[in-house]
């Protein structure tokens, strides 16, 4: 009897932990959700191409190629080339955000000694950039500048 009860407790704890890992609604809405790896032989239901341009004191900075790509995983958000094109190639219909891309890239927006201005489709963006939902052909620009310049 004790063995069955302890097995049920362990299974219950495992279900709760898996719920936190795989069900995004359980986590804080501010935390980016995990971006899945694409599964073989499953069709894409989203295919978006926003672009990201970064400048630091007016000088362009390259967005690296192969963000989100490895031998074992092609994330639903990734880059192929160092041209700033972000590929959202997803097998689900959820909205992917700039915060999701930063999670895949393992990057944050803070840079010591710089102020950041953000523009989306040429307009100053003052909301939480992590929550910006990607759209096809959306132009995102991060302008870092040393204060006073």
C-alpha positions as a printed Julia matrix, in Angstrom:
149×3 Matrix{Float64}:
  0.0    0.0     0.0
  2.79   2.43    0.94
  4.63   1.7    -2.34
  1.54   2.52   -4.45
  0.94   5.73   -2.54
  4.55   6.92   -2.91
  4.47   6.09   -6.63
  1.33   8.21   -7.04
  2.94  11.11   -5.19
  6.05  10.95   -7.39
  3.88  10.82  -10.53
  1.82  13.78   -9.29
  4.93  15.86   -8.69
  6.27  14.92  -12.15
  2.98  16.03  -13.78
  3.11  19.39  -11.99
  6.75  19.97  -13.04
  6.01  19.0   -16.64
  3.03  21.37  -16.59
  5.33  24.28  -15.72
  7.78  23.29  -18.44
  5.38  22.6   -21.3
  2.31  24.75  -20.57
  3.24  28.42  -21.06
  0.13  29.74  -19.3
  1.51  28.52  -15.98
  4.56  30.77  -16.18
  4.76  34.51  -15.75
  3.48  36.45  -18.76
  6.68  38.52  -18.72
  8.95  35.51  -19.19
  9.53  34.46  -22.79
  8.2   31.06  -23.65
 10.43  28.33  -24.91
 10.73  28.3   -28.69
 10.32  24.76  -30.0
 12.55  22.88  -32.39
 10.88  22.09  -35.7
  9.72  18.52  -36.06
 10.59  16.56  -39.19
  7.79  15.83  -41.67
  5.39  18.37  -40.14
  4.19  21.29  -42.25
  4.81  24.93  -41.36
  1.74  27.0   -40.52
  3.63  30.29  -40.17
  6.4   31.71  -42.31
  7.29  35.32  -41.44
 10.4   37.37  -42.18
 10.86  40.43  -39.96
 14.23  42.17  -40.17
 16.47  43.45  -37.41
 19.0   46.24  -37.83
 21.32  47.26  -35.0
 23.48  50.37  -34.91
 25.92  51.41  -32.2
 26.86  55.1   -32.3
 25.7   55.14  -35.92
 27.8   52.15  -37.0
 25.96  49.01  -38.17
 26.36  45.85  -36.13
 25.84  42.45  -37.72
 23.08  40.16  -36.54
 24.8   36.76  -36.63
 23.91  33.9   -38.95
 22.62  30.61  -37.56
 20.97  31.93  -34.41
 18.65  29.13  -33.31
 20.24  26.52  -35.59
 22.29  23.55  -34.45
 23.01  19.98  -35.5
 20.13  18.75  -33.35
 17.59  21.58  -33.46
 16.18  24.16  -35.84
 14.19  26.55  -33.66
 10.93  28.03  -34.94
 12.74  31.41  -34.79
 16.19  31.52  -36.35
 18.54  33.3   -38.74
 20.29  31.82  -41.75
 22.56  34.65  -42.88
 24.14  37.71  -41.23
 21.66  39.96  -43.06
 19.27  40.7   -40.18
 16.42  38.59  -41.53
 14.71  36.7   -38.74
 12.9   33.59  -39.9
  9.74  32.65  -38.04
  9.01  29.23  -39.49
  6.62  27.65  -37.06
  4.5   24.54  -36.92
  2.0   26.22  -34.6
 -0.12  29.38  -34.75
  1.03  31.11  -31.59
  2.31  34.66  -31.81
  6.1   34.78  -31.64
  7.69  37.84  -30.07
 10.95  39.73  -30.01
 11.38  38.36  -26.47
 11.21  34.84  -27.91
 13.97  35.75  -30.38
 16.13  37.14  -27.56
 15.59  33.86  -25.66
 16.76  31.85  -28.69
 19.73  34.21  -29.18
 20.49  34.18  -25.42
 20.84  37.96  -25.57
 19.43  40.9   -23.65
 19.01  44.49  -24.78
 21.03  46.17  -22.03
 24.43  47.61  -22.92
 26.44  49.46  -20.32
 27.11  53.05  -21.28
 24.51  53.22  -24.06
 20.98  54.53  -24.43
 18.63  52.53  -26.65
 16.05  53.86  -29.08
 13.79  51.35  -30.82
 11.96  51.84  -34.11
  9.42  49.5   -35.68
  8.53  50.15  -39.31
 10.15  53.58  -39.0
  8.12  54.67  -35.96
  9.56  55.11  -32.47
  8.51  52.15  -30.33
  8.04  52.9   -26.64
  6.27  49.77  -25.43
  7.86  46.63  -24.0
  9.97  45.37  -26.92
  9.98  41.81  -25.58
  6.21  41.7   -26.18
  6.41  42.93  -29.78
  4.73  40.29  -31.94
  6.54  39.51  -35.17
  4.87  40.29  -38.48
  6.01  39.54  -42.0
  8.35  42.19  -43.45
  8.37  44.11  -40.18
 11.45  46.34  -39.81
 12.89  46.49  -36.29
 15.77  48.84  -35.59
 17.78  49.06  -32.39
 19.82  52.26  -32.14
 22.39  52.31  -29.35
 24.06  55.63  -28.64
 26.48  56.92  -26.08
 24.53  59.53  -24.07
 25.42  63.06  -25.12
 26.38  62.15  -28.68
